[in-house]
Amino acid sequence: MTNGLLCIGDNVVDLYLDRGEFFPGGNALNVAVLARRFGLSDVAYMGIVGNDREGDHVRACMAAEGLSTAHLRRVEGPNGKAQVTHDADGDRVFVASNRGGIRRKLMLRMDEDDLALIAAKGHVHSSCFSYLEPELPRIRASAREVSFDFSTLHDPAYLEQVCPHVTTAFLSGAGLQDTAVSALIGQVLDLGPDTVCVTRGDKGAVWANGQTRIEQPIVPATVVDTMGAGDAFIAGYLVARLRGDTPEQVLQHAAFCAAKACGWEGAWGYPLADIP
């Protein structure tokens, strides 16, 4: 059984408007970098970066974290970029984005080498920000497991499109009542995934697998910046899952990793001054 992880899809830079600096980020890239940082050695990332200063920074930061850039497609055009501010509690507030930049226009397509890499790693992670939906059937056919971050995209038509190709679904349910969380879990499980995990901010997470439900509280954190905390939860979850931990251990490790990620700036550091 293979226990590697291949994250496919989105990367961006997060421009902090209040500081005039940008940080590397994006769900798929964050999960890859943080899974490696949290102890999983067999990790790779596949995605598109622009040929601008932002894309070059993403590439350089990946390399600095020990993550191979061999599976990047560097293309002509702007890298994904999001504009962010922070509230008084340090929580990030997204203002605007270029919707993935050139990545949205070109979109990733899998070739035979990509499918072979998927089979070799075993587990694929992607997200609703990755514009990868047309490729999910082929990815699922080559992968042992596929995890997917739906974030707050709970649209029934989208869930029906994506869920049949996913084994583990992550969703953000911050602000949802308990009954709404339970209904969302049931809806997603009925569409195909074996496992669903709904994160709820300071209310922790709810995990479900068949008839089993587990509630995981948050781990107290010293908050410097909450950017990427949800992605750190997913990365910690996958690290523990792939090493064979029990569901309770997996969730505890995920919560610990989310708390740890609140202690550094950006999703995983590496600020660079934004020069007009």
N, C-alpha and C positions, 0 to 999 in steps of 0.2 A: 504494500500500500504506500502510495506517495503522500508525503506530508508537506509539500511545498506550497507556496502561495504566489499566484500571479495576479496583480492588480492591473486592470485594463480600464483606461478611460481618462477622466478629467484631471487636469492640472491647471492651476491659475497662479497669479500673484495677487495677494490681498493688499491693496493700497490703503494704508492708514492715513486718512485725510488730515487727522489732527496732528500727525507727526511728520508727514511728508516722506514716509518710508513704505516700502513694500516687502512682503514676506512670501516665500513659496507656499503653495497650498493646493487645495482641491481634494475632494474626498478620496478618489482612487490613489492618488499619489501620497496623500497623508497616511492612508492605511498601510501602504507599502513601506514608507519610511519608518513609521512608528512601530509596525510589527517587527521590523528588523531591530529597532532600538529597544523593544521590549523582549528580545531574546530569540526571535525566529531567524535562523541564518539563511534558509532557502527561500528567498523572496526576490521577485522581479516586478518591474513596472513596465507597462507598454502604453504609449500614448503619443500624442502629437504636441510638439512645441513650436512656437513661432521663431522666426529668425531675427527677432528684435532683442533689445537689452533684457526685457523681462523673461523671454524664453531662454536666453543664455544663462540668466541667473538661476532659473529652475534647474537647468542641466548641471550647472556647477555645484549647486547645493545637493543634488542627488549624489553626485560623485563624492562630495565631502562626507556624506553619510555612509559611504561604502556601497551604495546601490548602483548597479550597472546601468549605463546609459545606452547599452547595445540595442535595446528594443524601442528607442525613441525614433519617431519620424520628425525630423526638423525640416519645416517647410516655410516657404515665403509667405509672410503675413504676420499679423499681430497675435501674440500669445493671449490666452485667456486672462482677464483682469477684472477684479472686483474692487469697488470702492467701499470702505468701511469706516465707521466711527465707533466710539465706545460710550456707554452710559456710565453713570456714577459708580455702578457696582463692578465695572470692568467687563460687562457683557458686550459682545460685538453687535453692531447694528449695521446691516448691509444697506447701502444707499443706492448703488447702481452697479451694473456690470456690462461688459461687451458680449455677454452670452457665449463665452468660450472662444471668442475671436475666430481665428482661422480654423480652429478645431471643429467648430459648428458647421462651417461651410464644406470642409473636406470629409469629415467623419472617418472613423477607423473602419477598415475592412480587413478581415482575417484571410491570410494566405495559408498555404500548406505548412510552411515553417511555423507560423503562429499557432496553428492547430496542434502541431507536434509539441510545441512548448507548453501549451495548455494541458495536453495529456501527460507530459512529463512532470509538471508541477502538481497536478491533481485538483487543486482548489483555485477557483477564480473569484475575484471580488470586483464588482463594478457598482455604478450608481446611476441615478436618474439624471445626473448632470453630464453624462458621458456620451450621449447621442449614439448609443451602442445597440439600441433595441433591435434593429434589423439583423444583427449578428448573433443575438442571444441563442436562437435555436442551434446554430452550428457550434457555438461555444459550449452549450450544455451537452451536446452530443459527444464532445471530446473530453469534457471535464468530469471528474468524479463528483465534485460538489461546486455549487455556484452560490455565493452570497451576494446580496444586492441591497444597497441603501436607497430606500424610497424617499427619505427625508420626510417632508410634509406633503408629498404628492400622493394623496389618498383617493384620487379620482377613480371611480369604479372601472371605467373603460381602460385606463392605464394599468390598473392592477390586473385586469383580465388579460391584457396583452403580455405582461411581463411575468407574472407569477408562475405560469406553467413551466418556465425555464429556470426557476430559482429553487434552491433547496433551503436556504436560510434567508429570511427577509428581515431587514432592519427598517424600522419606521420611527419617525419623531412624532410623539403624541403629547408634547408640552401643551398644556391648557385644556386637554380633553378630560372629561369626567370619566370616572371608572367604568361606567356602563358603556361609554363610547369606545374606550380602549378595548373592553371585552368584545364588543361587536366588531371592531376592526380586526382583532386577532382571529375571530371566527371566520370573518370574510376572507382573510388572506389564506388561512389554513385550508379552506374549502377550494381554493384555486390552485393548490399544488405544493407549496413549500412544506417541508417536514417541520420546520422550526420558524417561529416568529418572535422577534424581540422588539418591544416598543419602549423607547426611552422617553422620559417625562420630565427632564430638567431636574429640579431639586426634589422631585418626588421619586427619583430612582427609575428603575426599569421593570417591566413585566415581560417574562419569558414564557413561551408556551410551546409544547411539543405533544401533539395529540391531546389527551385529556389532562396532562400535567401542566400546572401553572406555578411559577416561582416569581416572587417579588423580591427585587434586589434594591436595597436602599443605597443612597449615594455614600461615598467615603468623604469625610470632611477634607477640605483642601484650603491651602493658602492661595488665594486667587490673585494672580498677576494679570492673566489674560485668558478668557474662556474660549478663544478661537481654537477650533480643532478638538475640543474636548469630546464631542460626540464621535469623531473619527478615531480618537484615541480609545474610546470605549470599544468600538468595533475591532480595532487592531488588537487590543488586549484580549478580547473575546476570541478572535481567531487564533492567536498564539496559544492560548490555553486549550482551545478546542482541538487544534491540530496535534498537540502533545498528549492528548487523551485524557484530560481532566474530566471530572464529573460536571454536570450542568451547574451545580452549586459553586464549585471551584472556578468554573469558567466565568460565571457572572461576577463573583467576587474579584477575580483578577481584572476583569473589564472595568469594574467600578474603580478599582485602585489605579488603573492606568489613566482613566479619565481625570481623576483627581490630580495625578502627577502632572498631566499635560497642562493643567491650569496654572502651574508654577513657572512656566516660561512664556516668553513673548512670541506671538504668532502661533501658527499651528505646530512648528517645530524649530523656531528660531530663524537665523540668517536674515536680518534686516538689511536693506539696501536703500540708499537715498533716492527718491524719485526726482530725476532731473528732467525738466521740461525740454 
